[in-house]
């Protein structure tokens, strides 16, 4: 039988309760409670890709430039 009060719980029972509550909240906040098929997720990702304007640097180029600025001053 499960404890009725927190004071009556073992440490393991309390940890399990906390883990369960955090997991439920994370699922709600991240939208994982609404599972979608992987093909729908993939289509959504492709649809929402942000492409740089012609002549603009890509995100990868910007990251490399930033990296080079930080690590070229050794």
Secondary structure, DSSP 8 states (H G I E B T S, - for coil): ---SSGGGS-HHHHHHHHHHHHHHHHHHHHTTTS---HHHHHHHHHHT-----TTS--HHHHHHHHHHHHHTT-
